[in-house]
């Protein structure tokens, strides 16, 4: 049976399908690149901000200011990243670090604000323009945003970077909804999970490439940082032209527009010589059900008992991804490697990025064998144990030097378990939990939740880390335990199920314990 399923999957994996999925997930590559690119050149860009604004950087105040003498401007041009010589400090140097911190924090966090704002319009633009045309149109935002950042040295750099990051965030908010919607709709059931994990693979690849290019001897220096920030515009241009070759979603054509022949043509392009009638019959069933219900709004997702359980699951998997502590791991990794005696901790951090990417590739093959639910649970459990080990390592580091290696191992294990389940699965499971009618609204609210959590973590983690110190991972361990219990009780298995079968589970489900039984009944064609 498994061999037959594998043969069918290989039969459905056509060149057009590969091209379509690759082109779509370029949007997630840009998302990952934008997440990672801002970190490496931080000091260089902050120095440029200080030069443009005429303020004293925080480290300059620490070294050149005393209570008796006041601020002493350095005559070393290298300290400013400039060859123009000594700069005059502002009248109120005490405020300078706060101004610089404000502009830098805004440069980083405005990306998530843009994503939060635009994520609500995903359903509207996806239904209005179609999946492919919508991705084409929103690419303009990415190109404009990257141009602004690439030209930052030609104007007020802080304004251009903040504006560019905001516009790029708007693009990524739309793309993070449109891409899973399109990929889930063009993928055959047997490949839907494997192709869905490519979202996360594209993200971690983008992060890794931004980390490598951000090394100071490549693009992370005073001369090349604008090019580094704007480089994902190349991926946007590539995606724009490749989208012209991609077929529209057959589900969108059939269910939303009623264009039966165009849907069949699209299916034949995506599936090759396979008979499209089986999928057409499934779409017809979904269309009839969608026609029997009114258009589903975001409000109705929460008020209707028909969708409430699925919405709660969709939101919780997004929250668990962002509040799992993965961002904290990347924040702490360089510091822990330094304390462990690693000569070049930045390369060790890049090593974490490589592990991140490798295990995302492995998850592509695991997700259709082990299933979504089991991988999600295994990932959360592994992250929980790793967070505990991380806490022990950090707390006892001052007493036992070898505890630094416990912390290092915990970092790699945490990343590995994240990429096994909680990393990739939330991106595509939301599209699997809902049929055509409520899917756009569900993806929009799930996307907003993901971006909001991303923003909260980015804004609050530094303060929490300063307050809790080595015990900060206790908070994440508690959260991971909550997420693990929720997933065990509420998250259903969606492997190999049609959209209608998954929706039927939530309609029939009375008790969490009945989830697996009902899924088995549905798979066997029985009616509960």
N, C-alpha and C positions, 0 to 999 in steps of 0.2 A: 504493500500500500504506500509506504514511504517512498519507495523507488518510483512508483507510478506518479506520485505527486511531484517528485523531483524532475521527472521527464516532462511533465506538463508545464512546470515552471520554466524549464529551459526552452521549451517550445514557445512560450509566451514572451521570452526575453528577446525582443527584436531590436534592430539598430535604431529604429525610430523611437522606441520606448526608452532606450538608453540615452539617446540624444535629448529627449524631452525632460527626463528626470535630471540629467546632468545640468542642463540649461536652467531648470527651475532652481536647483539647490545652489547655484551661483549666488542667489540672493542671500542664502545663509552663510556662504563664504564671506560675503561683504559684511554681514552682521558680526561674524567672528573676528574678522580683520579690524573692524571698527572698535570692538571690545578691547582687543589686545594692543592696538597700535599706540594708544595714548600713554601707555605706561613707560615704555623704554626710554623715550626722549624727554621725560618729565623735567629733569634738571636743566637740559638745554633750552627747552621752551620757556620754562620759568625765568631763566636768565634773560631770554629775549623779551619776555613780558616786562621784566624789571627795567630793561634798557628803554623800551618803547614808552613805558609809563613814567620813567624817571624816578623809580623807587628803589629802595635798598632791599635786596633779597634777605631772607631770614638768616641764612648762614653768615652773611656779611655782618648783620647786626650782632650775631653771637661772637664774632671774632674781632670786630672793629669798634665795638661800643663799650664804654665803661661809664660808671656812674659819675666819675669825676670829669672826664674829658669829653663825654658826649660822643656822637658819631664821628668816626674818622674814615673818610672815603679812601679806598685803596687806589694806588696808582698803577696797579697791575691790570692791564687790559684783558689778560686771559681770564681773570676771575669773572669778568662780565661777558665773556664770549665775544669780545669786540676788540678792534684795533684802534678805537678812537681815543683811547687814553682815559683819564680820570673823569668820572661823572659826578655831578653835584648832588648830594643827597637831598631828600625833601625836608621841608621845615619840620614835619612831624614824623620822624623815623619810626617811632614806636608803633604807628599805625601801618607802616609799610608791609610787614609780614602778613597782617590780616587782609590787606587789600590784595596782595599777591595770592594768598591762599583762597580768597573768595573767587578771583578770576579763574584760578586753576580748577577749583572744585566745580565751578559752573561749566568750565570747558569739558570736564569729565561727565558730570551728571545730566547736562542738558540733552545728551544723546538719549538717555532713558526717558526723559520728559517728552521728547519728540515721538518716541515709540509708544508711550502711553496714550498720547493724543490721537495719533493716527490709527491705532489698533481698533478703535470703535467703528471706523469707516470701512473695515475690511469686507464685511458682508455686503454692504451697499455697492461698493465699487466692483467687487467680484461678480455680483449678479447683474449689475448695470452694463458692464463692459465685456464680461466673459473673463475666464481665468487668464488666458494668454494675453489678450489685449490689455487687461488691467496690469499685468506684470510689465508689459511694454511701456505703458504710460508712467507708472510709478518709478521706472528706471531713470526718468528725467530728473527726479529729485536727487537720486544718488549722484548723477553726473554733475549737477549744479553744486551740491554740497561738497563734493570732492574737489571741484574746481576752486571754490572759495578757500578751502584749506591749502591747496597746492599753491595758491597765489598769496598766501598770508603775509609774506615778507614785503609785498608791494603796497600794503596799506596798514591800518591799525590791526596788527596780528591778532590781538586778543578778541577783537570784535569779529574778524573774519573766521577765526577758528570756532568761536562759540556759535556763530550763525551756520557755519558749515556742518558742525556736529549736530546742531538742532535739525537741519534739513535732512542730513543723513539718517538721523533717528526717525524722522517721519517716514523715510523710505523703508527702513528696517522694520518699523512697526507694521506697515502694510505688507511688506514681503513676508514677514514671519507668520502671517495669516494666509496669504494667497498661495504660498509655496506648498504647505502641507495639504491645503484644499485641492490644489491641482494634482499633486503627486498621488494622493490617496484615490482620486477619481480616475486617473489614467492607469493605475497599477492593477494587474490581475490579483485576485484574492490570494493566490499562492505566494505572491511576491510582495504583497503590500507592506508587511512588517520589515522585510529586509531593505526594501527601497525607502521605507520611512526612516530608518536609522541613518540614512545618508544625510539627513538634515544636520544631525549632530556631528557627523564626520566632516561636513563642510565647515561647521563652526570651529571645531578644534583645529582643522587644517588652516583656516584663516588666522586663528590666534597664534599658531606655531609659526607661520610664515611672517606674521607681524613681529614676533619676538626675534626671529633670526635677522630680519631686515633692520630691526631697531638697534642692533649692535653698533657701537660707536664707529667702528672702522668700515661699516657699510653705509647705512642711511641715517643712523641715530646720532648725527653730529650737527654742529651749528650751521653748516652749509646746506645739508641735504634733508633736514627734517620736514620742510614743506612737501617735498616729493614723497617722503614716507607717509605722511598723513593723507595725501590725495591719491595714493597709488591704487586704492580699490576702485577708483573710477575706471581703470582699465578693465576690471571684471564686469563693471556695469555696462561698458560699451560692448564687450564680448557677449554678455547676456542679451543685450538689446538686439543684436544682429542674429544671434542663434534662435531667439524666440520667433523670428520671422519664418523659421523652418519647422516649428513645432505645431502639431495638430491641437485643436481646441479639445477640451474635456468632453468626451462623448456623453457623460452623464449630464453635463450642463446643457449640451445641445439637445438631448432627448427630453430631459425632465423639465428644464426651465424654458426652453424655446420651442419644444415640440417638433424639432427638425429631425425626423426619423432617418431619412436617407443620409443626411450629413453626419449623423451620429454613427451610422453603419460604416460610412467611409472612414471616419476617424478611428473607429475600432479596428478596421482592417489594416490601417496604417500602423496602429500600435501593436496589433497581435499577429500580423502577417497573414497567413492563409487560413487561420482558424475560423471556424464558423462563429459569427458574432451573435447568433440568435439566442444562445443561453444567457449572455449578459444583457441582451436587449430585453429578454423576458424578465430578468431581475429588475432592470430599470423600469419596466412597465408596471411591475408590482409596486415599486417604490413611488412611481409617479401617481398611481391611483391612490395610494395612501396619503401622499402629500396633497393631492387634490381634495381629499375628503376633510382636510383640516385647514384652518385659516393660517395666514402667514404668521410665522412665529417671530415675535419680537424678543429683545433681550429681557424685558420685564416678564414676559410670559414664560421664559425659561425657568424663572424662579417661582412664579405663582402657580404654574400648572404642575399638578402632581405627576403628570405623564413624563415630564422632563427633569423634575427636581433632583432625583437621585443621580442621574447621569451628569447633571451640572455640578453637583457637589463633588463627584469623583473627578470631573474635568478640572475644577479649580484646585482641588487638593493635590493633584499630581503636579500642577504648575508651581504651587506653593512649596511642595516638597523639593522640587528641583532647585529653586532659588534659595530657600532657607535651610538647605542641607549642610551648608558650610563650605561648599566647594570654592567660593570666592575667598573665604578666609584662609583656606589651604594655600591658594596661590599667593595671598598676601603674606603669609608667614613663611613660605618656603625659602625665600632668599635669606631671611634672617636666621632661620634654623640651620641652613647650610653653612652660613658664616660661622655660627657658634660651634658647628661640628668640625671646623678647621678646613673647610673646602677653600682652596685658593681663589677660584673663580666661581663664586656662587651663582652668577648670572647664567653660566653654562649649565650648572646643575638644575636651575629653574627651567631652562630650555629642555633639559633632559626629562623633566616632569611633563612638559608639553609633548615631547615625543611619545612617552608612555601613554599619555592622554589620547593621542592620535592612533597609536597601534591598537589599543584596546577598543577604540570606537570601531575600527575595522573588524575586529574579532566579533563585536556585538552584532554586526551586519549578518554574520553567519549563524550566530546563536539565537537570534530573536525568533526565527521561524522553526527552530528545532525545540527550544525550551519553552517558548511562549512568552507573552508580555508579562503576565501576572507573576510567574515564577522568577523571572529575571529582575523584575522591579522589587520583589520581596528580598531576593538574594542580595541585590545591590544595596538596599537600605540597611539590611542586617550587617553586611560587611563594612559599610560606612560608620555604623554605630560602634562597632568594635574598634575600628580604626580611630574614631574620635576619642574613645576612652584611652586607647594606647597613646594617642597624641598628648592628651592631658597629663597622663602619668609621666611621659617623657619630659614635657615642659616643666612640670612642677619639681621633679627630682633632678633636673639638669644641673643645678648648682651643687648638688651633693655627689652625683655620680656622672663623670664626664661621658661614660659610655651610653648614657641615656639619650644623648644627641642622635645616636644611630637608631635607637628605638623610634624617635621622632621622625627621622628620615625615612625609615621603612614604612611608618604609619602614613606619611605623605603619599608615597607611591601606591600603597594599598588603597587609601581613600580615593585617589584618582581612578584607579583601576575599577573599583566597585561602582563608582559614580558612572563610568562609561559603560558598565555592564547593563544598567537599567535606568536609574533616575535621570541620567543625562539625555539619552536619545528618546526614550519611550514617551515622555510627555508631549513631544513635538508632533507625534502622529496619532497617538491613541485618542485624542479629542475628536479628530476627524472620523475615527472608527466608531465612536460611541453614539454618533447621531446620524440620522438619515438625511436626505437632501434638504428637506424643509427647514429644520432647525439648525443645520450644520453651520451656515454662515454666521448666525448670531452667536452660536456656541463658541466658534473659533475666535470671534471678536472679543467676547468677554474673557475667554481663557487667555488670549493674547494680552489683553489689558492687565489681567491679574499677574501674568509673568513679568511684564514690564514694570508694573507697580512694585512688585517684590524686589526686582532687580534694583530699582531706584532706592527703595528703603534700605536694602543691604549696603548699597554704595554710599549712602548718606550717613548711616548710623553705625556701621561696623567699627570705624576708627574710634568712635567715642566709647563703644562697648568694650573694645579691646583694651583701651586705656584704663577703663574702670575695672575690668575683670582680670587683666593680665593673663597669666598662664592658664587660668581657669575658664577662658572664653569658650573653649570647646566643650565644656560641660553643658552650656546652653544648647549647642548644636546636637549633642548626644541626647538630651531630653527631647528636642524637637524630632530627631530621627526616630526615637522610640514611638512617639505619637504617630508619625507618618507610617511607621511599620505596622502598628496595630490597625490603623485606618485601612491601609492597603490590604491587609489580611482579611478584614471583615467586609470591605465594600468593593474593592476593585475586581471586576470580572476578567476572565480570560477572553481575549478577542481573536486569538490565533485561528486563522482558517475560517472565520465566520463572515457571512455577508452582513451588510449594514442592517438589513431588516432583522436578521437573527439576533444581532447584538441589541437592537432596540427592543426586540421582543423579550429579552431577558429582563430588562428594567421594567417593562410593562407587567410581567408576570411575577416579578420577584416580591416576595413578602418578607422573607427572612434572609439575612446574609448567608446562612449556612446552605441555603438551597441553590446558590449561584452555580456551582459546578455541576450539580445534578441537572439543572435546567439546560445548561449549555450542552451537556451530553445528550439530553433528550432532543434538543434542537438539531444537533449534528446527525442524529439518527432519524430525523424526519418525523418524530413523534409530536403530538400536540398535547400540551400540558392541560 
